[in-house]
Amino acid sequence: MTSLLRKDQLEVSLHEEKKLIEDGRLKEENPLDISEGFNRLCEACRRGDLKLCQETIRDGANINARDRFDYSPLILVGRLSSDFLSVAKFASTNLSFAKASLCGHYEVVQLLLESGALCERDTFQGERCLYNALNDRIRNLLLSYDYSKSTDPLQPFAAHITSLLTRDTPQTSDLLVTAVGESFRLHKYLLSARSPYFQKKLSAAPETTSWKIPTAIPPLAFGIAMRYVYLGEIPTELGGGPGSGFSEDEVLEGIAKISNHLEIQSLWEAVLQSDDRRLSRQRRTEEVERGRSQLELWFTDNVIKHKVIVGTEKVDDVKWDSNNGIFADVLLRADQPVEQDPTDTPTNEARHIPNVRTTEGPLNGIPIGPAATPLHIRPTQKSTLFPVHRAMLLRSEFFLIMFSSGFREAQSTPHLQIIPIDCTPDVLEIVLTFLYTEKADFALDLAVDVLFAADLLLIERLKQKAAVIISTLGNGTMAPASDLQIVGTERPAADSENIDIYDVVRAGWLTRVPRLEEFGARYFAYRLESYIDEEEFADLIKESAGRIRGRQETDSIELLDDIRYYLSERFRLRFEDSGLEDMMAEEGETGDEERRREEEGTEDEGVDVSGLGAKIQKTTLDDGEDGSVPRWNSAIRTLDGEVAGDEFASDAVNYQILLGKIDRLLERLKLDA
């Protein structure tokens, strides 16, 4: 049981911590940040703007910092706004702002946690996150991310590098280091990336396959040093003593010699670090990040720099010696797709040859026309070869199974074997960057292709990162289509949307990523009036219904169920206990009675009102500046063009209109859901 500190002991502890922070030895977990990038992140969290959140995080904003009001992004995005009560008073005239203030943004909370935001129990900031969570759904999400999952996103990467020291199958080492009674199977590319000494030694002699440790250095000391190089943790007990052949002081002295010899000064500092938990955790995090940066630099300067682009028909002629300066042991091939060139037509000279007789006398069987068939110029297909290392490819289950089997690709040959991958060179480069560096920064237009490549190669973490990019950058602010365009216009072109939502939904089905299925349903729900009349939308609904084998009449359609759920969320009608529907129904009855009285009173005065509605509608409808696009002036109208009393009434009518369209679509498709 942990003993409680007295007030004076707590003050001393806080003073020492503050001193360490001021001296630069200890980093503050939640530093004050007033930069423009961090302010943009905070504002995006307040508004629930997934796209802007993803962009600011990708640009390097510190998601664990705090603003001048002492709020972190994770607290901002999950808390209930204190301004809601005042906003609710004028919600009918400013509904969009009232909606933003009403609820916490679950998807943004999920994005922050997946990006490494801290929510550690029994800490001040962690308890603030939980206390300020708007609802149980967000609170449970915060609790589901324990400390190791949320604060150490590089842990899987570091664990793989460390496992290479003890992995026997498949064998990927290319350097055998021997000591007294012990041997170490190491990897040249990793030693070259992490140690300046090995970088110079192996650059001068890349064919080296063995190395012997001086007898004065204890094998225990060298083993600890190699574990540190391979991003492992230094043991608290260094070893030595009776039975080991070396004393503990000799082991410690050996580590100091190796640290100087390999030019890794941080190794010696890590051995001498204090027992302070926060200092140890901080040093460990810094070392893993340093190792990742070193591997990234080595990957860029060697793998990417030495990639080869050749004609596809000449790929088999490429011979890359196994003993090479970048220590690659396999080549990955990606073919560039051949695009149909609009200039793929006969040459100008051939095109303008006149199809008439140009000789005198009889033809004697010679045909009229050009002397030869015009030639078509076709582009040559290109292929890209990446020299890579099997040890890093093992992060993919696909390559792990391949290299552990008796397949031809697992055999050693004098020249590097070429393994074709079914994706474009740009996508394969993204995949390799992730395997070598754990980084996954790519554009939205490549995200679906990366998703399929990750699914092919069985890289689950990259699949999830691709899904996050699609569901955030492709999400925008999730504004309803009715807020973006006037009634009756077509939906924005595919180029302006940046993604094909139909492809995204089908990709989610094929790759078994529920996040994309949910994103697609929510995307459709917030823009349903723009899609529901399209034939492709109807085809998608039929595909969703057909995914249930042995479908019965009582079975629902999963995609349509999700769309209905998010549609009700969009119009805020799922909170039945709020009494909003009852209030609107009573208001509708009162309005009907008032209109009836007005009509009766007007008829008593003998005034013809038969054309009044048309006149009112005409006065509220103006032509655009060019006289082609009608625009509503001040009246709030529904999707079918009728005048509504306020935005609450408009949302209620629009909700029923869209549900009615869904029912009519199901009737047309002869589906019961």
Stockholm file with secondary structure:
# STOCKHOLM 1.0

chainA/1-673         MTSLLRKDQLEVSLHEEKKLIEDGRLKEENPLDISEGFNRLCEACRRGDLKLCQETIRDGANINARDRFDYSPLILVGRLSSDFLSVAKFASTNLSFAKASLCGHYEVVQLLLESGALCERDTFQGERCLYNALNDRIRNLLLSYDYSKSTDPLQPFAAHITSLLTRDTPQTSDLLVTAVGESFRLHKYLLSARSPYFQKKLSAAPETTSWKIPTAIPPLAFGIAMRYVYLGEIPTELGGGPGSGFSEDEVLEGIAKISNHLEIQSLWEAVLQSDDRRLSRQRRTEEVERGRSQLELWFTDNVIKHKVIVGTEKVDDVKWDSNNGIFADVLLRADQPVEQDPTDTPTNEARHIPNVRTTEGPLNGIPIGPAATPLHIRPTQKSTLFPVHRAMLLRSEFFLIMFSSGFREAQSTPHLQIIPIDCTPDVLEIVLTFLYTEKADFALDLAVDVLFAADLLLIERLKQKAAVIISTLGNGTMAPASDLQIVGTERPAADSENIDIYDVVRAGWLTRVPRLEEFGARYFAYRLESYIDEEEFADLIKESAGRIRGRQETDSIELLDDIRYYLSERFRLRFEDSGLEDMMAEEGETGDEERRREEEGTEDEGVDVSGLGAKIQKTTLDDGEDGSVPRWNSAIRTLDGEVAGDEFASDAVNYQILLGKIDRLLERLKLDA
#=GR chainA/1-673 SS CCCCCCHHHHHHHHHHHHHHHHHTSSCCSSCBCCCHHHHHHHHHHHHTCHHHHHHHHHTTCCTTCBCTTSCCHHHHHHBCCTTHHHHHTTTTTSHHHHHHHHSCCHHHHHHHHHTTCCCCTTSHHHHHHHHHBSSHHHHHHHHHSCHHHHHCTTHHHHHHHHHTTTCCSSCCCCEEEEETTEEEEECHHHHHHHCHHHHHHHHHCTTCCEEECCTTSCHHHHHHHHHHHTTCCCCSSCCCSTTTSSCHHHHHHHHHHHHHHTTCHHHHHHHTCCSCHHHHHHHHHHHHHHHHHHHHHHIIIIIITTCEEEEGGGGGGCCCBSSCTTCCCEEEEEECCCCCCTTCSBCHHHHTCCCSCCSSSCCTTCCSSCSSCCCBCCCCCEEEEEEECHHHHTTSHHHHHHHTSSSGGGSCCSBCCEEECSSCHHHHHHHHHHHHHCCCCCCGGGHHHHHHHHHHTTCHHHHHHHHHHHHHHTTTTCCCHHHHSCTTCCCCCHHHHSSCHHHHHHHHHHHTCHHHHHHHHHHHHHTHHHHTTCHHHHHHHHHHHHTSTTCCTTCCCHHHHHHHHHHHHHTTCCCGGGTHHHHHHHHHHHHHHHHHHHHHHHHHTTCCCTTHHHHHHHHTEEECTTSSSEEECSCEECTTSCEESSHHHHHHHHHHHHHHHHHHHHHHHTCCC
#=GC SS_cons         CCCCCCHHHHHHHHHHHHHHHHHTSSCCSSCBCCCHHHHHHHHHHHHTCHHHHHHHHHTTCCTTCBCTTSCCHHHHHHBCCTTHHHHHTTTTTSHHHHHHHHSCCHHHHHHHHHTTCCCCTTSHHHHHHHHHBSSHHHHHHHHHSCHHHHHCTTHHHHHHHHHTTTCCSSCCCCEEEEETTEEEEECHHHHHHHCHHHHHHHHHCTTCCEEECCTTSCHHHHHHHHHHHTTCCCCSSCCCSTTTSSCHHHHHHHHHHHHHHTTCHHHHHHHTCCSCHHHHHHHHHHHHHHHHHHHHHHIIIIIITTCEEEEGGGGGGCCCBSSCTTCCCEEEEEECCCCCCTTCSBCHHHHTCCCSCCSSSCCTTCCSSCSSCCCBCCCCCEEEEEEECHHHHTTSHHHHHHHTSSSGGGSCCSBCCEEECSSCHHHHHHHHHHHHHCCCCCCGGGHHHHHHHHHHTTCHHHHHHHHHHHHHHTTTTCCCHHHHSCTTCCCCCHHHHSSCHHHHHHHHHHHTCHHHHHHHHHHHHHTHHHHTTCHHHHHHHHHHHHTSTTCCTTCCCHHHHHHHHHHHHHTTCCCGGGTHHHHHHHHHHHHHHHHHHHHHHHHHTTCCCTTHHHHHHHHTEEECTTSSSEEECSCEECTTSCEESSHHHHHHHHHHHHHHHHHHHHHHHTCCC
//
